[in-house]
Amino acid sequence: MRLFTSRFGEISYSAKEIITFSEGILGLENLTRYLILKPPESKPLLWLQSLDDPQAALPVIHPEMIVPDYPVELSDDLKRELEIRKGNRIEIFCIVHLEKDFKASAVNLLTPVIVNPTNGKAKQMVQEKKPYTSRHNLFELLAKAKG
């Protein structure tokens, strides 16, 4: 399959690469199908590229890149919804808000995206009882993680 995007040009992908959100992402509830793109020039950022709207792509980062001990507690309901079984590997992403001044860019640690790569099911969850917000300075977290 092929997708023509505004940001990455033409992309070839297979059905097994599609991740699907039953409820979409906050603010983009109508967009439910995505690909995870890993362009080398964006490292450490990855991209959630919408298949429903080729103009929509969200920068994301693995939270352990910026907060090594980032805890995520998956509820039993979420595990059932994503069909996560004991021993399954999951992927966690946090959405990044890029600014023209990169040093002002922020990462949302409050509502991570959880993906079950086995079946492509995904959901954005709210971290309850955690000291996180939706706007942590990305540059400061990257510098702290490297130091």
Residue frames relative to the residue before (quaternion, step in Angstrom):
aa qw qx qy qz dx dy dz
M 1.0000 0.0000 0.0000 0.0000 0.00 0.00 0.00
R 0.1941 -0.7815 0.5863 0.0886 3.53 -1.24 0.56
L 0.0955 -0.7588 0.6428 0.0433 3.50 -1.23 0.67
F 0.2192 -0.7527 0.6059 0.1355 3.57 -0.97 0.86
T 0.0772 -0.8282 0.5549 -0.0096 3.58 -0.44 1.24
S 0.5497 -0.6142 0.4543 0.3380 3.54 -1.22 0.46
R 0.7331 0.4417 -0.2299 0.4632 3.59 1.03 -0.73
F 0.8217 0.2548 -0.0909 0.5016 3.59 0.91 -0.92
G 0.5071 -0.6475 0.4285 0.3740 3.59 1.24 0.06
E 0.7659 -0.3201 0.2583 0.4941 3.55 -1.10 -0.69
I 0.0929 -0.7839 0.6138 0.0098 3.54 -0.94 1.02
S 0.2050 -0.7352 0.6321 0.1340 3.55 -1.03 0.85
Y 0.0754 0.8006 -0.5885 0.0837 3.56 -0.93 0.87
S 0.3508 -0.7109 0.5648 0.2291 3.53 -1.30 0.31
A 0.6808 -0.4964 0.3500 0.4094 3.57 -1.24 0.37
K 0.6533 0.5359 -0.3260 0.4239 3.62 1.00 -0.70
E 0.6300 0.5385 -0.3335 0.4493 3.61 1.24 -0.28
I 0.5598 0.6272 -0.3848 0.3811 3.60 1.22 -0.33
I 0.1155 -0.7456 0.6497 0.0929 3.53 -1.02 0.84
T 0.1846 -0.8085 0.5574 0.0398 3.53 -0.98 0.97
F 0.2186 -0.7480 0.6188 0.0991 3.53 -0.96 1.02
S 0.3933 -0.7227 0.5077 0.2553 3.60 -0.69 0.99
E 0.7887 0.2681 -0.1288 0.5381 3.60 1.10 -0.68
G 0.5233 -0.6304 0.4220 0.3881 3.60 1.19 0.12
I 0.5309 -0.5737 0.5081 0.3617 3.54 -1.35 -0.30
L 0.6314 -0.5459 0.3792 0.3994 3.59 -1.05 0.71
G 0.8036 0.2107 -0.2083 0.5162 3.54 -0.75 1.14
L 0.7600 0.2348 -0.1470 0.5879 3.58 1.27 -0.32
E 0.0834 0.8667 -0.4873 0.0658 3.55 1.04 0.83
N 0.6736 0.5069 -0.2978 0.4479 3.60 1.11 -0.62
L 0.6515 0.4529 -0.3130 0.5220 3.61 1.27 -0.17
T 0.0129 -0.8646 0.5004 -0.0423 3.58 -0.32 1.20
R 0.7325 0.3834 -0.2327 0.5122 3.62 1.18 -0.35
Y 0.0078 0.8193 -0.5673 0.0828 3.56 -0.80 1.11
L 0.2494 -0.6776 0.6572 0.2162 3.47 -1.47 0.17
I 0.3149 -0.6923 0.6034 0.2399 3.56 -1.21 0.46
L 0.1098 -0.8058 0.5816 0.0203 3.56 -0.53 1.23
K 0.1543 -0.8018 0.5759 0.0408 3.54 -1.05 0.88
P 0.0260 0.8199 -0.5716 0.0213 3.62 0.54 1.06
P 0.5150 -0.6855 0.4144 0.3052 3.61 -0.75 1.02
E 0.6518 0.5364 -0.3243 0.4270 3.59 1.05 -0.68
S 0.6648 0.5024 -0.3019 0.4631 3.62 1.23 -0.28
K 0.3959 0.7601 -0.4589 0.2342 3.58 1.25 -0.30
P 0.5742 -0.1569 -0.8031 0.0285 1.74 -1.85 1.67
L 0.4850 0.6684 -0.4397 0.3530 3.59 1.25 0.16
L 0.1672 -0.7137 0.6701 0.1169 3.50 -1.28 0.62
W 0.3297 -0.7512 0.5377 0.1945 3.58 -1.25 0.09
L 0.2549 -0.6873 0.6558 0.1803 3.53 -1.13 0.78
Q 0.0946 -0.8084 0.5809 0.0026 3.55 -0.32 1.31
S 0.3698 -0.7410 0.5203 0.2086 3.55 -0.67 1.10
L 0.3191 -0.7139 0.5915 0.1965 3.53 -1.10 0.80
D 0.6335 0.5495 -0.3175 0.4425 3.57 1.22 -0.49
D 0.7747 0.0796 -0.0403 0.6261 3.58 1.21 -0.56
P 0.3156 -0.7978 0.4821 0.1776 3.62 -0.17 1.24
Q 0.5941 0.5639 -0.3594 0.4470 3.61 1.28 -0.23
A 0.6980 0.4870 -0.2601 0.4560 3.60 1.19 -0.51
A 0.1739 0.7428 -0.6289 0.1499 3.53 -0.81 1.11
L 0.1805 -0.8003 0.5679 0.0657 3.55 -0.84 1.02
P 0.3607 -0.7051 0.5541 0.2563 3.60 -0.83 0.88
V 0.0250 -0.7877 0.6154 -0.0156 3.56 -1.02 0.86
I 0.1501 -0.7646 0.6191 0.0975 3.53 -1.32 0.29
H 0.4808 -0.6028 0.5348 0.3457 3.54 -1.19 0.53
P 0.4720 -0.7178 0.4212 0.2909 3.62 -0.62 1.02
E 0.6126 0.5624 -0.3721 0.4124 3.63 1.04 -0.59
M 0.5486 0.6006 -0.3943 0.4275 3.61 1.26 -0.22
I 0.7919 0.2903 -0.1295 0.5213 3.57 1.13 -0.63
V 0.7569 0.1369 -0.0907 0.6326 3.58 1.22 -0.50
P 0.2867 -0.8268 0.4528 0.1709 3.59 0.18 1.29
D 0.7697 0.3177 -0.1836 0.5224 3.61 1.01 -0.66
Y 0.1990 0.8160 -0.5156 0.1694 3.59 1.17 0.64
P 0.1746 -0.8202 0.5371 0.0916 3.60 -0.44 1.17
V 0.0381 -0.7638 0.6440 0.0219 3.55 -1.09 0.77
E 0.1242 -0.7787 0.6126 0.0541 3.55 -0.78 1.06
L 0.2124 -0.7901 0.5664 0.0989 3.55 -0.55 1.19
S 0.3908 -0.7139 0.5308 0.2364 3.55 -0.80 1.01
D 0.6285 -0.5246 0.4090 0.4032 3.55 -1.24 0.38
D 0.6193 0.5461 -0.3397 0.4504 3.60 1.06 -0.74
L 0.6627 0.4946 -0.3046 0.4726 3.58 0.95 -0.86
K 0.6324 0.5264 -0.3300 0.4627 3.58 0.97 -0.82
R 0.6527 0.4983 -0.3137 0.4767 3.59 0.99 -0.80
E 0.6669 0.5246 -0.3025 0.4341 3.56 0.87 -0.98
L 0.7530 0.3608 -0.1993 0.5129 3.58 0.93 -0.89
E 0.3740 -0.7521 0.4556 0.2950 3.57 1.37 -0.05
I 0.2587 0.7583 -0.5407 0.2562 3.54 0.92 1.01
R 0.1603 -0.7908 0.5889 0.0470 3.53 -0.71 1.14
K 0.6530 -0.4934 0.3877 0.4241 3.54 -1.23 0.40
G 0.7922 0.2734 -0.2264 0.4964 3.55 -0.83 1.00
N 0.5030 0.6372 -0.4352 0.3894 3.62 1.27 -0.17
R 0.3856 -0.6654 0.5849 0.2578 3.52 -1.17 0.64
I 0.0985 -0.7657 0.6311 0.0757 3.57 -1.05 0.74
E 0.2735 -0.7181 0.6057 0.2066 3.53 -1.29 0.32
I 0.1506 -0.7757 0.6103 0.0561 3.53 -1.05 0.86
F 0.0248 -0.7839 0.6200 -0.0206 3.54 -0.96 0.96
C 0.1797 -0.7401 0.6342 0.1335 3.54 -1.22 0.58
I 0.4423 -0.7088 0.4919 0.2449 3.55 -0.93 0.94
V 0.2481 -0.7692 0.5801 0.1012 3.54 -0.99 0.98
H 0.2340 -0.7316 0.6258 0.1354 3.55 -1.11 0.80
L 0.1735 -0.8161 0.5456 0.0788 3.58 -0.17 1.29
E 0.1742 -0.7629 0.6175 0.0799 3.51 -1.06 0.87
K 0.6404 -0.5059 0.3878 0.4285 3.59 -1.19 0.38
D 0.6893 0.3292 -0.2256 0.6046 3.54 1.09 -0.74
F 0.3873 -0.7673 0.4586 0.2257 3.58 -0.16 1.30
K 0.6344 0.5550 -0.3315 0.4238 3.59 1.05 -0.73
A 0.6707 0.4638 -0.2969 0.4969 3.60 1.25 -0.25
S 0.4408 0.7055 -0.4535 0.3198 3.62 1.26 -0.02
A 0.1978 -0.7942 0.5702 0.0710 3.54 -1.10 0.77
V 0.2354 -0.7448 0.6068 0.1474 3.52 -1.28 0.48
N 0.3644 -0.7256 0.5497 0.1964 3.54 -1.05 0.86
L 0.0914 -0.8140 0.5735 0.0105 3.58 -0.34 1.27
L 0.5563 0.6372 -0.3722 0.3820 3.57 1.29 -0.20
T 0.8144 0.1669 -0.0586 0.5527 3.60 0.97 -0.83
P 0.0569 -0.8316 0.5523 0.0148 3.62 0.31 1.20
V 0.4085 -0.6555 0.5796 0.2599 3.51 -1.36 0.40
I 0.1526 -0.7791 0.6054 0.0559 3.56 -0.81 1.06
V 0.0588 -0.8033 0.5926 -0.0074 3.58 -0.82 1.02
N 0.2249 -0.7071 0.6537 0.1486 3.51 -1.08 0.86
P 0.2589 -0.8143 0.4952 0.1572 3.62 -0.16 1.21
T 0.5328 0.6370 -0.4024 0.3853 3.59 1.22 -0.32
N 0.8210 0.1693 -0.0654 0.5413 3.57 0.94 -0.90
G 0.5068 -0.6864 0.4036 0.3303 3.60 1.26 -0.03
K 0.4841 0.6522 -0.4547 0.3654 3.60 1.21 0.23
A 0.0256 -0.8110 0.5833 -0.0387 3.54 -1.02 0.88
K 0.0010 -0.7806 0.6251 0.0007 3.52 -1.27 0.47
Q 0.3327 -0.6806 0.6091 0.2347 3.51 -1.20 0.64
M 0.1056 -0.8137 0.5707 0.0331 3.56 -0.73 1.03
V 0.3965 -0.6792 0.5599 0.2606 3.55 -1.29 0.38
Q 0.3441 -0.7232 0.5668 0.1934 3.55 -0.85 1.05
E 0.1190 -0.7964 0.5907 0.0527 3.56 -0.44 1.16
K 0.8328 0.1893 -0.1588 0.4953 3.54 -1.19 0.63
K 0.5472 0.5706 -0.4212 0.4446 3.59 1.04 0.74
P 0.5032 -0.6814 0.4433 0.2932 3.58 -1.13 0.59
Y 0.4909 0.6861 -0.4138 0.3420 3.58 1.11 0.57
T 0.2184 -0.7408 0.6201 0.1378 3.50 -1.34 0.47
S 0.6179 -0.5479 0.4075 0.3897 3.55 -1.28 -0.08
R 0.7762 0.2813 -0.1650 0.5396 3.62 1.24 -0.08
H 0.1266 0.7506 -0.6307 0.1508 3.53 -0.10 1.37
N 0.5173 -0.6565 0.4451 0.3214 3.58 -0.93 0.84
L 0.4035 -0.7486 0.4827 0.2090 3.57 -0.54 1.24
F 0.6570 0.5293 -0.3166 0.4335 3.58 0.87 -0.94
E 0.6677 0.4949 -0.2996 0.4686 3.59 0.91 -0.90
L 0.6613 0.4998 -0.3124 0.4640 3.62 0.96 -0.81
L 0.6400 0.5137 -0.3302 0.4663 3.61 0.99 -0.77
A 0.6592 0.5071 -0.3061 0.4633 3.58 0.95 -0.90
K 0.6575 0.5074 -0.3030 0.4674 3.59 0.96 -0.87
A 0.6630 0.5096 -0.3073 0.4542 3.61 0.94 -0.86
K 0.6753 0.4791 -0.2937 0.4776 3.61 1.06 -0.71
G 0.6796 0.5073 -0.2869 0.4455 3.56 1.11 -0.73
